[in-house]
Amino acid sequence: MIFGIGLDRLVILAIVIIDLSCLLIIILVPGDRRPTAAMAWILAVILIPVLGALFFWLIGETKLPRRWRAKQENIDQLILETTHGVERVSDSATWPEWFHGVVQLNRNLGSMPLIGSNSATLIGDYRESITAMTEAIQDAKRHVHAEFYILSYDSTTASFFEAVREAVVRGVTVRILFDHVATLRVPGYRRTLRELRATGAQWHPMLPIQPFRGKYQRPDFRNHRKLLVVDESVGFLGSQNMIDSHYHRRKNLRRGLTWQDVMARFEGPVVAGIDVVFASDWYLTTGDSVDQNIGDALEHGGERQNLDCQLLPSGPGYRHENNLKLFLALLYAARRRVVIASPYFVPDEALLYAISGATQRGVHVELFVSEIGDQALVYHAQRSYYEALLRAGVDIYMYPAPYILHAKHVTVDEDVAVIGSSNLDIRSFMLNMEVSMLVRGASFVRDLRAIEDGYRSKSHKVTLDEWLMRPVRSKFLDNLARLTSALQ
């Protein structure tokens, strides 16, 4: 007898509770998840009931709150209505035959139109990029809109903060957004806030974890975007955060890690589109709107050069995984060559099939990753896919230590590319708010291919025989980390 209950009845009660729990798990867990992710969660909850259930409660939701998604849908509808008919592009007769479909896909997913008459300059040097953004702010006349995943005051970024302060003194309206958790985790957060206050700019943390203020969502949802807009005439977009290239962390300094990024400086009407992305995030974060005439700004942005550009925002505020669908469409459309640079490469089954399908059609596919990693779990998870990729015929290049190749871009054939904040991993597809720029223009692809050539000249090309000889310990860690990547 236990607490007056017979052992046989206790066993029956336990079985009933377990059966009901399993039934509840099967009902709640799958949702809109892929079968592999759903099964991983179900096994986690069954095998480690308390911890598994706790983790599911904390990070099981794959979408932002319903009120957020409703606002995002309203924004997208407004963009569609105000940009109807503003497409002004180069001669579409010169486009690849498949490009029309990709443009329509992006329009349906992210609402932004393809717009022509743009120019772009790529900046692959870390300090040079910060200098270029600082100089653009120094020339600002009306407004500055800055949005970064990580924003930190240090000796490298001090000039940026000073340029913001001087712009405010001149009467320029400056608005700044930064991801709350990502910036909070960087040493010197309080000093950064003091410096922000000293500039006089308007600023807000994005996706804050402040439950006592009614601000809470899945804690690992992040706004991963990096962009800057000055007067709707100059816009920056890419992979680089506003922080020193060592990221201030002791382990990075001890290992000598340095981040290698790429930013693109855009001029032309598409800059207004970058500003729309910022304005959307400002409204979603603060509830305040930014005065804009989106359609007019896109249509009358001035004549530049013949780059056709289309922005694609993505993230857990959307119904679909916008960026994943774009990358899949490009891989299936490619005819000759695809080059991918992604520091965190953890593909799902669809992306793996698209890559292997491309190589089997005769498309030459290259992947640039870092030789070392700054995040152990992701580093080992992505390595677990290398054998399958090598067997499929993908050329894998490892960028040498102590650099973390943090650039995020894809080039397709001779005249289509994507650059932005999105990695090709499950986190970027499902949990991060990202922004990608689709660019059609041979000059832009040539410039990006020149940067890729620089990567290749410094990198080590991995062979299948070499990879199969790696230590058993590494194989074990890689495969173990791969299992955890499904828990999304």
Phi, psi and omega per residue, in radians:
M1 nan 2.345 3.063
I2 -2.257 1.998 -3.097
F3 0.948 0.635 3.088
G4 1.374 0.125 -3.132
I5 -1.953 2.286 3.119
G6 -1.117 2.648 -3.090
L7 -1.071 -0.687 -3.125
D8 -1.126 -0.707 3.097
R9 -1.178 -0.628 3.115
L10 -1.107 -0.716 3.118
V11 -1.119 -0.769 3.126
I12 -1.079 -0.737 3.128
L13 -1.087 -0.739 3.131
A14 -1.092 -0.724 3.138
I15 -1.121 -0.739 3.136
V16 -1.092 -0.773 -3.138
I17 -1.077 -0.772 -3.141
I18 -1.118 -0.741 -3.139
D19 -1.102 -0.773 3.123
L20 -1.127 -0.680 3.121
S21 -1.111 -0.761 3.131
C22 -1.105 -0.714 3.116
L23 -1.091 -0.744 3.123
L24 -1.120 -0.709 3.129
I25 -1.079 -0.781 -3.109
I26 -1.119 -0.576 3.128
I27 -1.295 -0.759 -3.003
L28 -1.464 -0.686 -2.944
V29 -1.219 -0.892 -2.996
P30 -0.961 -0.934 3.133
G31 0.849 -2.256 3.107
D32 -1.703 0.272 -3.083
R33 -1.299 2.773 2.969
R34 -1.174 2.665 -3.137
P35 -0.976 -0.684 -3.130
T36 -1.117 -0.734 3.128
A37 -1.171 -0.733 3.125
A38 -1.081 -0.780 -3.134
M39 -1.132 -0.654 3.110
A40 -1.084 -0.732 3.124
W41 -1.169 -0.762 -3.136
I42 -1.046 -0.781 3.116
L43 -1.121 -0.699 3.141
A44 -1.086 -0.752 -3.115
V45 -1.216 -0.650 -3.129
I46 -1.278 -0.754 -3.052
L47 -1.341 -0.622 3.091
I48 -2.250 1.319 -2.918
P49 -0.906 -0.886 -3.052
V50 -1.208 -0.935 -3.119
L51 -1.149 -0.710 -3.136
G52 -1.076 -0.770 3.122
A53 -1.157 -0.675 3.127
L54 -1.097 -0.799 -3.139
F55 -1.145 -0.648 3.108
F56 -1.133 -0.695 3.102
W57 -1.114 -0.631 -3.098
L58 -1.388 -0.777 -2.993
I59 -2.254 0.356 -3.105
G60 -1.409 -0.416 -3.118
E61 -1.316 2.305 -3.088
T62 -1.815 0.023 3.128
K63 -2.274 2.670 3.044
L64 -1.171 2.846 -3.109
P65 -0.928 2.667 -3.043
R66 -1.001 -0.676 -3.122
R67 -1.119 -0.606 3.102
W68 -1.153 -0.807 -3.108
R69 -1.135 -0.596 3.101
A70 -1.134 -0.729 3.092
K71 -1.103 -0.720 3.138
Q72 -1.102 -0.704 3.111
E73 -1.128 -0.659 3.093
N74 -1.137 -0.715 3.103
I75 -1.088 -0.800 -3.125
D76 -1.077 -0.700 3.117
Q77 -1.130 -0.707 3.096
L78 -1.088 -0.737 3.115
I79 -1.082 -0.783 3.131
L80 -1.039 -0.773 -3.089
E81 -1.198 -0.704 -3.052
T82 -1.482 -0.185 3.133
T83 -1.965 0.202 3.135
H84 -1.088 2.144 3.068
G85 1.425 0.158 -3.099
V86 -1.557 -0.088 -3.123
E87 -0.957 2.104 3.082
R88 -2.302 1.742 -2.957
V89 -2.199 2.983 3.102
S90 -1.218 3.065 -3.101
D91 -0.997 1.928 -3.063
S92 -1.178 -0.213 3.110
A93 -1.169 -0.355 -3.134
T94 -1.588 -0.071 -3.127
W95 -1.266 2.685 2.916
P96 -1.036 2.580 -3.044
E97 -1.073 -0.440 -3.097
W98 -1.537 -0.149 -2.987
F99 -1.177 -0.604 3.126
H100 -0.975 -0.761 -3.113
G101 -1.137 -0.671 3.116
V102 -1.149 -0.722 3.113
V103 -1.073 -0.773 3.130
Q104 -1.133 -0.662 3.077
L105 -1.010 -0.875 -3.132
N106 -1.095 -0.682 -3.140
R107 -1.098 -0.734 3.137
N108 -1.221 -0.592 -3.088
L109 -1.429 -0.834 -3.001
G110 -1.995 -0.052 3.033
S111 1.356 -0.310 -3.048
M112 -1.364 2.444 3.139
P113 -1.464 2.821 2.929
L114 -1.374 2.338 -3.100
I115 -2.363 2.418 -3.070
G116 -1.759 -2.947 3.080
S117 1.116 0.718 3.118
N118 -1.991 2.786 2.996
S119 -2.259 2.775 -3.106
A120 -2.615 2.549 3.057
T121 -2.201 2.288 3.132
L122 -1.614 2.399 3.140
I123 -2.167 1.941 -3.095
G124 -1.784 -0.023 3.112
D125 -1.716 2.278 -2.997
Y126 -1.065 -0.931 -3.105
R127 -1.227 -0.605 3.111
E128 -1.094 -0.624 3.113
S129 -1.119 -0.804 3.117
I130 -1.113 -0.679 3.090
T131 -1.075 -0.754 -3.130
A132 -1.121 -0.718 3.113
M133 -1.176 -0.680 3.111
T134 -1.098 -0.779 -3.132
E135 -1.127 -0.631 3.100
A136 -1.109 -0.702 3.107
I137 -1.152 -0.636 3.121
Q138 -1.100 -0.439 3.130
D139 -1.655 0.027 -3.063
A140 -1.111 2.458 3.127
K141 -2.000 -0.581 -3.033
R142 -2.082 -0.984 -3.116
H143 -2.618 2.742 3.041
V144 -2.276 2.222 3.093
H145 -2.131 2.026 -3.098
A146 -2.119 2.396 3.139
E147 -2.514 2.102 -3.101
F148 -2.399 2.506 3.032
Y149 -1.052 -0.795 3.074
I150 -2.196 2.244 3.081
L151 -2.210 2.132 -3.076
S152 -2.504 2.421 3.076
Y153 -1.521 2.189 3.071
D154 -2.759 -3.044 -3.080
S155 -1.116 -0.486 -3.141
T156 -1.363 -0.638 -3.046
T157 -1.745 -0.005 -3.092
A158 -0.992 -0.664 -3.129
S159 -1.122 -0.602 3.096
F160 -1.103 -0.844 -3.141
F161 -1.103 -0.678 3.136
E162 -1.166 -0.696 3.105
A163 -1.111 -0.648 3.077
V164 -1.107 -0.804 -3.139
R165 -1.051 -0.775 -3.135
E166 -1.150 -0.641 3.115
A167 -1.107 -0.740 3.118
V168 -1.088 -0.725 3.118
V169 -1.062 -0.612 3.137
R170 -1.312 -0.121 -3.126
G171 1.691 0.166 3.111
V172 -1.350 2.384 3.053
T173 -1.408 2.081 -3.121
V174 -2.052 2.168 3.074
R175 -2.103 2.349 -3.063
I176 -2.311 2.317 3.045
L177 -2.125 2.518 3.047
F178 -2.585 2.621 3.133
D179 -1.216 2.284 -3.024
H180 -1.125 -0.987 -3.041
V181 -1.182 -0.771 -3.109
A182 -1.079 -0.734 3.139
T183 -1.295 -0.635 3.115
L184 -1.055 -0.594 -3.081
R185 -1.312 -0.210 -3.115
V186 -1.507 2.321 3.087
P187 -0.959 2.445 3.131
G188 1.613 0.332 -3.087
Y189 -1.052 -0.797 -3.112
R190 -1.106 -0.670 3.092
R191 -1.129 -0.681 3.105
T192 -1.048 -0.755 3.123
L193 -1.123 -0.690 3.100
R194 -1.075 -0.753 -3.138
E195 -1.179 -0.641 3.074
L196 -1.082 -0.797 3.112
R197 -1.064 -0.662 -3.102
A198 -1.178 -0.443 -3.134
T199 -1.258 -0.438 -3.073
G200 1.442 0.066 3.139
A201 -1.331 2.807 2.976
Q202 -1.476 2.284 -3.118
W203 -2.573 2.650 -3.140
H204 -2.618 2.531 3.002
P205 -1.414 2.467 3.133
M206 -1.663 2.532 3.135
L207 0.843 0.905 -3.107
P208 -1.204 2.579 3.022
I209 -1.737 1.546 -3.101
Q210 -2.374 1.258 -3.021
P211 -1.050 -0.553 -3.128
F212 -1.312 -0.168 3.042
R213 -1.852 0.176 3.130
G214 1.344 0.319 -3.116
K215 -2.024 1.716 -3.109
Y216 -2.682 2.451 3.006
Q217 -2.659 -3.133 3.096
R218 -0.823 2.192 -2.960
P219 -1.165 -0.326 3.116
D220 -1.765 0.225 2.869
F221 -1.218 2.263 -3.104
R222 -2.342 2.588 2.959
N223 -1.639 1.850 -2.955
H224 -1.718 0.143 -3.042
R225 -1.305 2.633 3.069
K226 -2.372 1.963 -3.112
L227 -2.726 2.771 3.102
L228 -2.560 2.351 3.106
V229 -2.264 2.307 3.105
V230 -2.140 1.995 3.040
D231 0.986 0.392 -3.091
E232 0.977 0.358 3.119
S233 -1.975 -0.492 3.133
V234 -2.320 2.315 3.120
G235 -2.354 2.503 3.092
F236 -2.074 2.496 -3.125
L237 -2.724 2.436 3.124
G238 2.920 -2.498 -2.976
S239 -1.862 -0.127 -2.920
Q240 -1.591 2.317 3.017
N241 -1.494 2.880 3.117
M242 -1.631 1.419 -3.074
I243 -2.858 2.762 3.056
D244 -1.007 2.612 -3.010
S245 -1.207 -0.098 3.054
H246 -1.692 -0.199 3.103
Y247 1.134 0.259 2.986
H248 1.164 -0.067 -3.061
R249 -1.424 2.407 -3.070
R250 -1.027 -0.720 -3.125
K251 -1.129 -0.580 3.093
N252 -1.190 -0.778 3.137
L253 -1.128 -0.689 -3.140
R254 -1.115 -0.656 -3.135
R255 -1.556 -0.115 3.141
G256 1.285 0.405 -3.061
L257 -1.195 2.427 3.105
T258 -2.389 2.332 -3.098
W259 -1.501 2.417 3.087
Q260 -2.010 2.055 -3.037
D261 -2.219 2.991 3.019
V262 -2.381 2.271 3.007
M263 -2.074 2.611 3.069
A264 -1.990 2.309 3.087
R265 -1.765 2.025 -3.072
F266 -1.856 2.521 2.927
E267 -2.269 2.642 -3.111
G268 2.035 -3.094 -3.039
P269 -1.098 -0.403 -3.133
V270 -1.152 -0.338 3.088
V271 -1.042 -0.630 3.083
A272 -1.089 -0.568 3.087
G273 -1.173 -0.715 3.064
I274 -1.051 -0.681 3.126
D275 -1.158 -0.559 3.085
V276 -1.114 -0.709 3.100
V277 -1.064 -0.780 3.102
F278 -1.084 -0.830 -3.100
A279 -1.041 -0.638 3.097
S280 -1.120 -0.795 -3.141
D281 -1.180 -0.599 3.097
W282 -1.121 -0.762 3.132
Y283 -1.162 -0.765 -3.133
L284 -1.142 -0.525 -3.117
T285 -1.477 -0.738 -2.987
T286 -1.888 -0.382 -3.024
G287 1.487 -0.050 -3.139
D288 -1.740 2.441 3.134
S289 -1.593 2.687 3.050
V290 -1.855 2.153 -3.099
D291 -1.085 2.105 3.126
Q292 -2.636 2.598 2.900
N293 -1.974 1.565 -2.952
I294 -1.018 -0.907 -3.088
G295 -1.046 -0.779 -3.125
D296 -1.117 -0.726 -3.130
A297 -1.120 -0.689 3.126
L298 -1.235 -0.636 -3.032
E299 -1.399 -0.486 -3.062
H300 -2.103 0.808 -3.097
G301 -1.489 0.019 3.117
G302 1.664 2.828 -3.135
E303 -1.634 2.246 3.122
R304 -2.175 -1.850 3.059
Q305 -2.328 -3.119 -2.894
N306 -1.581 0.919 2.968
L307 -1.707 2.171 3.029
D308 -1.619 2.224 -3.022
C309 -2.271 2.512 3.104
Q310 -2.492 2.160 3.113
L311 -1.466 2.533 3.064
L312 -2.358 1.718 2.991
P313 -1.294 2.649 3.136
S314 -2.629 2.922 3.110
G315 2.547 -3.113 -3.074
P316 -1.253 0.000 3.022
G317 -1.516 -0.094 -3.135
Y318 -1.860 2.734 3.129
R319 -1.189 -0.608 -3.020
H320 -2.016 2.868 3.053
E321 -1.512 1.450 -2.968
N322 -0.982 -0.847 -3.070
N323 -1.165 -0.675 3.105
L324 -1.064 -0.754 -3.134
K325 -1.121 -0.624 3.080
L326 -1.114 -0.853 -3.117
F327 -1.116 -0.669 3.095
L328 -1.102 -0.764 -3.139
A329 -1.070 -0.713 -3.127
L330 -1.186 -0.708 3.141
L331 -1.153 -0.675 3.119
Y332 -1.296 -0.402 -3.119
A333 -1.531 -0.428 -3.043
A334 -0.983 2.502 -3.131
R335 -1.989 -0.511 -3.027
R336 -2.232 -0.834 -2.973
R337 -2.670 2.401 3.031
V338 -2.311 2.255 3.083
V339 -2.133 2.222 -3.071
I340 -2.069 2.273 2.967
A341 -2.079 2.055 -3.111
S342 -2.654 2.006 -3.103
P343 -1.148 -0.525 3.131
Y344 -2.112 1.807 -3.030
F345 -2.044 1.641 3.116
V346 -2.235 1.523 -3.007
P347 -1.367 2.756 2.954
D348 -1.612 -3.117 -3.082
E349 -1.088 -0.676 -3.105
A350 -1.086 -0.739 -3.127
L351 -1.202 -0.681 3.088
L352 -1.088 -0.745 3.108
Y353 -1.118 -0.689 -3.133
A354 -1.125 -0.718 3.140
I355 -1.184 -0.833 3.139
S356 -1.146 -0.615 3.085
G357 -1.118 -0.638 3.112
A358 -1.137 -0.821 -3.126
T359 -1.130 -0.618 3.136
Q360 -1.231 -0.368 3.032
R361 -1.453 -0.086 -3.130
G362 1.727 0.142 3.101
V363 -1.370 2.321 3.094
H364 -1.462 2.049 -3.089
V365 -1.992 2.277 3.080
E366 -2.144 2.535 3.125
L367 -2.258 2.189 3.065
F368 -1.836 2.167 3.092
V369 -2.346 3.020 3.132
S370 -1.534 2.567 3.080
E371 -1.181 -0.585 3.128
I372 -2.121 2.950 -3.119
G373 -2.282 2.760 3.077
D374 -1.808 -0.199 3.108
Q375 -2.211 1.871 -2.955
A376 -1.018 -0.767 -3.063
L377 -1.115 -0.824 3.134
V378 -1.175 -0.718 -3.137
Y379 -0.981 -0.831 -3.120
H380 -1.298 -0.607 3.128
A381 -1.089 -0.760 -3.094
Q382 -1.217 -0.579 3.122
R383 -1.119 -0.438 -3.126
S384 -1.181 -0.256 -3.123
Y385 -1.684 -0.155 -3.017
Y386 -1.125 -0.679 -3.118
E387 -1.058 -0.813 3.134
A388 -1.088 -0.690 3.139
L389 -1.166 -0.758 3.129
L390 -1.113 -0.714 3.114
R391 -1.154 -0.493 3.112
A392 -1.367 -0.167 3.111
G393 1.750 0.207 3.105
V394 -1.352 2.358 3.020
D395 -1.504 2.075 -3.138
I396 -1.877 2.198 3.111
Y397 -2.020 2.286 3.130
M398 -1.803 2.045 3.123
Y399 -1.272 2.352 -2.908
P400 -1.283 2.627 2.978
A401 -1.127 2.668 0.121
P402 -1.615 0.383 -3.092
Y403 -1.531 2.472 2.921
I404 -1.781 1.924 3.119
L405 -1.295 1.734 -2.994
H406 -1.730 -0.038 -3.133
A407 -1.136 2.576 -3.076
K408 -2.337 1.792 3.134
H409 -2.771 2.789 3.133
V410 -2.408 2.339 3.016
T411 -2.038 2.451 -3.072
V412 -2.225 2.112 -3.116
D413 0.916 -2.346 -3.008
E414 -1.874 -0.155 -2.998
D415 -2.549 0.321 3.089
V416 -2.313 2.404 -3.138
A417 -2.601 2.817 3.014
V418 -2.288 2.338 3.064
I419 -2.406 2.556 -3.137
G420 2.946 -2.594 -3.064
S421 -1.769 -0.122 -2.965
S422 -1.500 2.216 2.913
N423 -1.386 2.932 3.002
L424 -1.731 1.250 3.114
D425 -2.530 2.905 -3.046
I426 -1.094 -0.639 3.129
R427 -1.066 -0.822 -3.134
S428 -1.165 -0.536 -3.139
F429 -1.324 -0.572 -2.968
M430 -1.999 -0.638 -2.907
L431 -1.930 -0.401 -3.087
N432 -1.743 2.483 2.918
M433 -1.411 2.092 -3.065
E434 -2.184 2.922 2.997
V435 -2.465 2.294 -3.130
S436 -2.159 2.538 3.090
M437 -1.996 2.038 3.011
L438 -1.485 2.223 -3.098
V439 -2.202 2.244 3.001
R440 -1.961 2.031 -3.134
G441 2.987 2.153 -3.070
A442 -1.088 -0.596 -3.124
S443 -1.143 -0.705 3.127
F444 -1.151 -0.758 3.132
V445 -1.113 -0.705 3.102
R446 -1.050 -0.740 -3.140
D447 -1.147 -0.696 3.132
L448 -1.244 -0.614 3.088
R449 -1.164 -0.556 3.076
A450 -1.125 -0.682 3.064
I451 -1.144 -0.720 3.095
E452 -1.099 -0.642 3.080
D453 -1.084 -0.645 3.079
G454 -1.115 -0.725 3.062
Y455 -1.022 -0.836 -3.042
R456 -1.083 -0.667 -3.108
S457 -1.158 -0.400 -3.113
K458 -1.770 -0.247 -2.953
S459 -1.632 2.840 3.063
H460 -1.754 2.186 3.112
K461 -1.467 2.200 -3.081
V462 -1.507 2.380 3.050
T463 -1.856 2.742 -3.139
L464 -1.119 -0.751 3.140
D465 -1.057 -0.739 3.115
E466 -1.107 -0.734 -3.074
W467 -1.193 -0.648 3.138
L468 -1.177 -0.307 -3.116
M469 -1.609 0.050 -3.114
R470 -1.159 2.732 -3.033
P471 -1.053 2.640 3.125
V472 -1.042 -0.652 3.134
R473 -1.027 -0.720 3.135
S474 -1.158 -0.714 3.121
K475 -1.081 -0.744 -3.140
F476 -1.079 -0.830 -3.136
L477 -1.124 -0.696 3.133
D478 -1.076 -0.828 -3.091
N479 -1.226 -0.625 3.089
L480 -1.120 -0.774 3.133
A481 -1.134 -0.574 3.133
R482 -1.108 -0.647 3.119
L483 -1.079 -0.697 -3.110
T484 -1.224 -0.432 -3.103
S485 -1.146 -0.323 -3.140
A486 -1.385 -0.255 -3.091
L487 -1.409 1.262 3.136
Q488 -2.130 nan nan
